[in-house]
């Protein structure tokens, strides 16, 4: 199976043209992150063998793509990601400072959706809990947990 990514280009204000971008890749795509200057990052949690996780990067709005695959670190750790840049990437309970070539575990945060407000402050959701970091993801404090929360 060949997967494709669809992008939108405006020809003029009254018309939108869709085009298919062929990645020539047979795994699933799980998340997309758009950075400034026409940079698009894609994440595939598993390739077709379920042994590799792959990241894709385009610096020209999807015309050309670079692919970086590495051994899957965790079956649940790469369902989504947050990119500060094409080098600084957070994915589940891992982070990379070199575009996905090497990964480090994120302290006590066990994966899930995350969002950063700036270089140091961010939030993450894992299961039924909400976590916060104030040190760039080095540590996370639990701010809400359905087990310990009683209220409306």
C-alpha positions as protocol buffer text, in pm:
chain_id: "A"
residue {
  index: 1
  type: UNK
  ca { x: 0 y: 0 z: 0 }
}
residue {
  index: 2
  type: UNK
  ca { x: 132 y: 343 z: -94 }
}
residue {
  index: 3
  type: UNK
  ca { x: 48 y: 631 z: 140 }
}
residue {
  index: 4
  type: UNK
  ca { x: 15 y: 987 z: 29 }
}
residue {
  index: 5
  type: UNK
  ca { x: -6 y: 1324 z: 197 }
}
residue {
  index: 6
  type: UNK
  ca { x: -242 y: 1588 z: 67 }
}
residue {
  index: 7
  type: UNK
  ca { x: -151 y: 1955 z: 65 }
}
residue {
  index: 8
  type: UNK
  ca { x: -347 y: 2263 z: -21 }
}
residue {
  index: 9
  type: UNK
  ca { x: -229 y: 2540 z: -249 }
}
residue {
  index: 10
  type: UNK
  ca { x: -432 y: 2854 z: -313 }
}
residue {
  index: 11
  type: UNK
  ca { x: -436 y: 2957 z: -679 }
}
residue {
  index: 12
  type: UNK
  ca { x: -646 y: 3259 z: -593 }
}
residue {
  index: 13
  type: UNK
  ca { x: -887 y: 3357 z: -318 }
}
residue {
  index: 14
  type: UNK
  ca { x: -1188 y: 3187 z: -480 }
}
residue {
  index: 15
  type: UNK
  ca { x: -1025 y: 2857 z: -569 }
}
residue {
  index: 16
  type: UNK
  ca { x: -838 y: 2590 z: -375 }
}
residue {
  index: 17
  type: UNK
  ca { x: -638 y: 2325 z: -556 }
}
residue {
  index: 18
  type: UNK
  ca { x: -550 y: 1994 z: -386 }
}
residue {
  index: 19
  type: UNK
  ca { x: -257 y: 1787 z: -494 }
}
residue {
  index: 20
  type: UNK
  ca { x: -132 y: 1445 z: -384 }
}
residue {
  index: 21
  type: UNK
  ca { x: 224 y: 1421 z: -258 }
}
residue {
  index: 22
  type: UNK
  ca { x: 377 y: 1076 z: -294 }
}
residue {
  index: 23
  type: UNK
  ca { x: 605 y: 977 z: -3 }
}
residue {
  index: 24
  type: UNK
  ca { x: 668 y: 629 z: -146 }
}
residue {
  index: 25
  type: UNK
  ca { x: 616 y: 489 z: 203 }
}
residue {
  index: 26
  type: UNK
  ca { x: 412 y: 190 z: 320 }
}
residue {
  index: 27
  type: UNK
  ca { x: 363 y: 263 z: 691 }
}
residue {
  index: 28
  type: UNK
  ca { x: 91 y: 462 z: 866 }
}
residue {
  index: 29
  type: UNK
  ca { x: 121 y: 836 z: 924 }
}
residue {
  index: 30
  type: UNK
  ca { x: 23 y: 945 z: 1275 }
}
residue {
  index: 31
  type: UNK
  ca { x: 94 y: 1315 z: 1314 }
}
residue {
  index: 32
  type: UNK
  ca { x: 186 y: 1632 z: 1126 }
}
residue {
  index: 33
  type: UNK
  ca { x: 358 y: 1944 z: 1254 }
}
residue {
  index: 34
  type: UNK
  ca { x: 399 y: 2266 z: 1057 }
}
residue {
  index: 35
  type: UNK
  ca { x: 697 y: 2493 z: 1128 }
}
residue {
  index: 36
  type: UNK
  ca { x: 781 y: 2837 z: 985 }
}
residue {
  index: 37
  type: UNK
  ca { x: 946 y: 2878 z: 643 }
}
residue {
  index: 38
  type: UNK
  ca { x: 750 y: 2603 z: 463 }
}
residue {
  index: 39
  type: UNK
  ca { x: 882 y: 2323 z: 688 }
}
residue {
  index: 40
  type: UNK
  ca { x: 651 y: 2024 z: 737 }
}
residue {
  index: 41
  type: UNK
  ca { x: 727 y: 1737 z: 976 }
}
residue {
  index: 42
  type: UNK
  ca { x: 544 y: 1402 z: 960 }
}
residue {
  index: 43
  type: UNK
  ca { x: 558 y: 1113 z: 1205 }
}
residue {
  index: 44
  type: UNK
  ca { x: 492 y: 746 z: 1139 }
}
residue {
  index: 45
  type: UNK
  ca { x: 470 y: 547 z: 1460 }
}
residue {
  index: 46
  type: UNK
  ca { x: 539 y: 216 z: 1282 }
}
residue {
  index: 47
  type: UNK
  ca { x: 657 y: 123 z: 936 }
}
residue {
  index: 48
  type: UNK
  ca { x: 495 y: -176 z: 759 }
}
residue {
  index: 49
  type: UNK
  ca { x: 721 y: -417 z: 956 }
}
residue {
  index: 50
  type: UNK
  ca { x: 623 y: -264 z: 1296 }
}
residue {
  index: 51
  type: UNK
  ca { x: 996 y: -247 z: 1380 }
}
residue {
  index: 52
  type: UNK
  ca { x: 1079 y: 110 z: 1277 }
}
residue {
  index: 53
  type: UNK
  ca { x: 949 y: 457 z: 1358 }
}
residue {
  index: 54
  type: UNK
  ca { x: 995 y: 710 z: 1078 }
}
residue {
  index: 55
  type: UNK
  ca { x: 1002 y: 1086 z: 1060 }
}
residue {
  index: 56
  type: UNK
  ca { x: 969 y: 1287 z: 741 }
}
residue {
  index: 57
  type: UNK
  ca { x: 1078 y: 1646 z: 683 }
}
residue {
  index: 58
  type: UNK
  ca { x: 1012 y: 1883 z: 397 }
}
residue {
  index: 59
  type: UNK
  ca { x: 1171 y: 2227 z: 387 }
}
residue {
  index: 60
  type: UNK
  ca { x: 993 y: 2331 z: 66 }
}
residue {
  index: 61
  type: UNK
  ca { x: 622 y: 2293 z: 153 }
}
residue {
  index: 62
  type: UNK
  ca { x: 605 y: 1926 z: 57 }
}
residue {
  index: 63
  type: UNK
  ca { x: 781 y: 1923 z: -280 }
}
residue {
  index: 64
  type: UNK
  ca { x: 1070 y: 1708 z: -155 }
}
residue {
  index: 65
  type: UNK
  ca { x: 1103 y: 1492 z: 157 }
}
residue {
  index: 66
  type: UNK
  ca { x: 1382 y: 1355 z: 378 }
}
residue {
  index: 67
  type: UNK
  ca { x: 1306 y: 1032 z: 564 }
}
residue {
  index: 68
  type: UNK
  ca { x: 1467 y: 925 z: 894 }
}
residue {
  index: 69
  type: UNK
  ca { x: 1375 y: 580 z: 1030 }
}
residue {
  index: 70
  type: UNK
  ca { x: 1505 y: 432 z: 1354 }
}
residue {
  index: 71
  type: UNK
  ca { x: 1431 y: 128 z: 1571 }
}
residue {
  index: 72
  type: UNK
  ca { x: 1101 y: 167 z: 1753 }
}
residue {
  index: 73
  type: UNK
  ca { x: 1175 y: 265 z: 2114 }
}
residue {
  index: 74
  type: UNK
  ca { x: 825 y: 206 z: 2253 }
}
residue {
  index: 75
  type: UNK
  ca { x: 499 y: 79 z: 2108 }
}
residue {
  index: 76
  type: UNK
  ca { x: 309 y: 365 z: 2272 }
}
residue {
  index: 77
  type: UNK
  ca { x: 575 y: 637 z: 2283 }
}
residue {
  index: 78
  type: UNK
  ca { x: 540 y: 784 z: 1935 }
}
residue {
  index: 79
  type: UNK
  ca { x: 171 y: 844 z: 1869 }
}
residue {
  index: 80
  type: UNK
  ca { x: 224 y: 1219 z: 1823 }
}
residue {
  index: 81
  type: UNK
  ca { x: 497 y: 1479 z: 1844 }
}
residue {
  index: 82
  type: UNK
  ca { x: 581 y: 1843 z: 1904 }
}
residue {
  index: 83
  type: UNK
  ca { x: 860 y: 2016 z: 1710 }
}
residue {
  index: 84
  type: UNK
  ca { x: 1042 y: 2328 z: 1823 }
}
residue {
  index: 85
  type: UNK
  ca { x: 1252 y: 2298 z: 1508 }
}
residue {
  index: 86
  type: UNK
  ca { x: 1355 y: 2027 z: 1266 }
}
residue {
  index: 87
  type: UNK
  ca { x: 1621 y: 1929 z: 1523 }
}
residue {
  index: 88
  type: UNK
  ca { x: 1440 y: 1965 z: 1860 }
}
residue {
  index: 89
  type: UNK
  ca { x: 1153 y: 1713 z: 1865 }
}
residue {
  index: 90
  type: UNK
  ca { x: 939 y: 1574 z: 2146 }
}
residue {
  index: 91
  type: UNK
  ca { x: 752 y: 1251 z: 2069 }
}
residue {
  index: 92
  type: UNK
  ca { x: 547 y: 1081 z: 2338 }
}
residue {
  index: 93
  type: UNK
  ca { x: 783 y: 1018 z: 2628 }
}
residue {
  index: 94
  type: UNK
  ca { x: 1100 y: 1083 z: 2425 }
}
residue {
  index: 95
  type: UNK
  ca { x: 1291 y: 1385 z: 2296 }
}
residue {
  index: 96
  type: UNK
  ca { x: 1560 y: 1437 z: 2034 }
}
residue {
  index: 97
  type: UNK
  ca { x: 1793 y: 1732 z: 1987 }
}
residue {
  index: 98
  type: UNK
  ca { x: 1932 y: 1613 z: 1653 }
}
residue {
  index: 99
  type: UNK
  ca { x: 1632 y: 1555 z: 1430 }
}
residue {
  index: 100
  type: UNK
  ca { x: 1551 y: 1204 z: 1554 }
}
residue {
  index: 101
  type: UNK
  ca { x: 1894 y: 1048 z: 1520 }
}
residue {
  index: 102
  type: UNK
  ca { x: 1916 y: 991 z: 1898 }
}
residue {
  index: 103
  type: UNK
  ca { x: 1639 y: 990 z: 2160 }
}
residue {
  index: 104
  type: UNK
  ca { x: 1626 y: 1043 z: 2538 }
}
residue {
  index: 105
  type: UNK
  ca { x: 1350 y: 945 z: 2781 }
}
residue {
  index: 106
  type: UNK
  ca { x: 1145 y: 1236 z: 2924 }
}
residue {
  index: 107
  type: UNK
  ca { x: 1166 y: 1182 z: 3299 }
}
residue {
  index: 108
  type: UNK
  ca { x: 832 y: 1088 z: 3458 }
}
residue {
  index: 109
  type: UNK
  ca { x: 608 y: 1174 z: 3160 }
}
residue {
  index: 110
  type: UNK
  ca { x: 484 y: 852 z: 2999 }
}
residue {
  index: 111
  type: UNK
  ca { x: 380 y: 978 z: 2658 }
}
residue {
  index: 112
  type: UNK
  ca { x: 75 y: 1135 z: 2506 }
}
residue {
  index: 113
  type: UNK
  ca { x: -26 y: 1466 z: 2355 }
}
residue {
  index: 114
  type: UNK
  ca { x: 191 y: 1765 z: 2439 }
}
residue {
  index: 115
  type: UNK
  ca { x: 211 y: 2134 z: 2367 }
}
residue {
  index: 116
  type: UNK
  ca { x: 480 y: 2387 z: 2457 }
}
residue {
  index: 117
  type: UNK
  ca { x: 404 y: 2756 z: 2514 }
}
residue {
  index: 118
  type: UNK
  ca { x: 773 y: 2849 z: 2493 }
}
residue {
  index: 119
  type: UNK
  ca { x: 1113 y: 2677 z: 2527 }
}
residue {
  index: 120
  type: UNK
  ca { x: 1058 y: 2588 z: 2892 }
}
residue {
  index: 121
  type: UNK
  ca { x: 684 y: 2569 z: 2969 }
}
residue {
  index: 122
  type: UNK
  ca { x: 457 y: 2300 z: 2829 }
}
residue {
  index: 123
  type: UNK
  ca { x: 174 y: 2063 z: 2909 }
}
residue {
  index: 124
  type: UNK
  ca { x: 118 y: 1700 z: 2829 }
}
residue {
  index: 125
  type: UNK
  ca { x: -175 y: 1460 z: 2851 }
}
residue {
  index: 126
  type: UNK
  ca { x: -125 y: 1093 z: 2932 }
}
residue {
  index: 127
  type: UNK
  ca { x: -422 y: 869 z: 3003 }
}
residue {
  index: 128
  type: UNK
  ca { x: -650 y: 1063 z: 3235 }
}
residue {
  index: 129
  type: UNK
  ca { x: -378 y: 1292 z: 3369 }
}
residue {
  index: 130
  type: UNK
  ca { x: -243 y: 1636 z: 3277 }
}
residue {
  index: 131
  type: UNK
  ca { x: 126 y: 1713 z: 3330 }
}
residue {
  index: 132
  type: UNK
  ca { x: 321 y: 2040 z: 3322 }
}
residue {
  index: 133
  type: UNK
  ca { x: 690 y: 2111 z: 3262 }
}
residue {
  index: 134
  type: UNK
  ca { x: 868 y: 2437 z: 3338 }
}
residue {
  index: 135
  type: UNK
  ca { x: 1218 y: 2314 z: 3248 }
}
residue {
  index: 136
  type: UNK
  ca { x: 1184 y: 2226 z: 2880 }
}
residue {
  index: 137
  type: UNK
  ca { x: 1070 y: 1869 z: 2935 }
}
residue {
  index: 138
  type: UNK
  ca { x: 1343 y: 1759 z: 3176 }
}
residue {
  index: 139
  type: UNK
  ca { x: 1075 y: 1689 z: 3437 }
}
residue {
  index: 140
  type: UNK
  ca { x: 696 y: 1694 z: 3450 }
}
residue {
  index: 141
  type: UNK
  ca { x: 464 y: 1757 z: 3746 }
}
residue {
  index: 142
  type: UNK
  ca { x: 116 y: 1608 z: 3751 }
}
residue {
  index: 143
  type: UNK
  ca { x: -144 y: 1888 z: 3763 }
}
residue {
  index: 144
  type: UNK
  ca { x: -464 y: 1688 z: 3722 }
}
residue {
  index: 145
  type: UNK
  ca { x: -541 y: 1322 z: 3773 }
}
residue {
  index: 146
  type: UNK
  ca { x: -891 y: 1172 z: 3768 }
}
residue {
  index: 147
  type: UNK
  ca { x: -796 y: 931 z: 4047 }
}
residue {
  index: 148
  type: UNK
  ca { x: -710 y: 1212 z: 4291 }
}
residue {
  index: 149
  type: UNK
  ca { x: -944 y: 1487 z: 4165 }
}
residue {
  index: 150
  type: UNK
  ca { x: -1283 y: 1535 z: 4326 }
}
residue {
  index: 151
  type: UNK
  ca { x: -1502 y: 1815 z: 4196 }
}
residue {
  index: 152
  type: UNK
  ca { x: -1744 y: 1931 z: 3930 }
}
